Amino acid sequence: MRAKRSALGRTLCRLFGDEAGGVMMEYVILAVLVAAAVVVAVMYFGKNIKGGFNAMSHTVAGESVEAKQTVRDMKRDAKKGERKSEQHRKRISDQ
């Protein structure tokens, strides 16, 4: 019954003729979209998150010199990424 509440569910029920399958299909589609969003987020933010956790673990372990170096490395990488983005933006705008 619940599958008929949404347009996607009604479409799936018409295609497959099974209401339970339609509801299940909605959950599968939702799970795939969530998984895709997680993959994109990890690809985009993964390096920054890793650096942040490294800096925190060095700080907790009392290794302040290593923590400062990790933060400096993260800032340097961020600046490098900003420069690359700016160069890319300029190339696109010049075309």
N, C-alpha and C positions, 0 to 999 in steps of 0.2 A: 503493500500500500504506500509506503513512504516514497518509493521511487517516482510515483506519479506527481509528487509535489513540485519537483523542479523540471525545467524544460529539458535539461540534459537527461534526467531520469526517464521522462516520458519518451524521449527519442530512443534511448537505449532499450526501453521496454518494447517499443514498436519494432526495433531491429531484431532483438533477440527473443522477444515474447516471454521473458521470465522476469518478474518484478524483483525477485531476490538477486538475480544476476545483475540487474540494473543498479541496484543499491551498491552491490559489491564493486561494480565497475566505477561508480562515482568515487568510492574510497580509494581505489587503485589509482585513478587519475589524480586525485588530491595528493596521494603519497608520492607519486612521481613528480608532481610540481614542487612539493616541499623538498624532495631530494635534490632536484635540479637547483633550487634556490640555495641550498646548503653548499653544493659543489661550487657554485659561482661565488658565494661569499668566502669560502675557504681559499679559492684561487685568488680572489681579489685582496683579501685581508690576511692571508696565511702568514706571510713573512713578517708583517707588523705584529701579529699576535705572538708568533714564536719569539721575536725579539723582546717583546714585553714580558713574556714568561721567563725568558732567560735572565733579563735584568732583575726581575723579582726574586728568582731563585738565588742569584748571586747575592742580592741584598740580604735575604733571609739567612743565607749561609755565612754572612759576615764578610763577604768578599766585595767590599765597596769599590775597589779599583776596577775589578772585572765588570761590575754593574755599570760604572760610569763609562767604561769603554764600550759596553754593549749599547748604551743609550747614545753615545757619540756615533757609533756605527749606524744605528737606526736613523739618526738625524741626517747623516751623510747620504744614506741611501734614499731618504725622502727628498733631499735636495736634488740628487741625481735624477730621480723620477720626475720632479717638477721641471727640471731643465729639458728632459726628453719630451715631456708633455707640451711644453712651450714651443719647442722646435717643431713638433708634429703639428701643433695648432697653426704656426706660421706657414708651414708648407701647405697646409690645406687652404688657408685663407689667400695664399698667393696664386692658387690655381684658378 
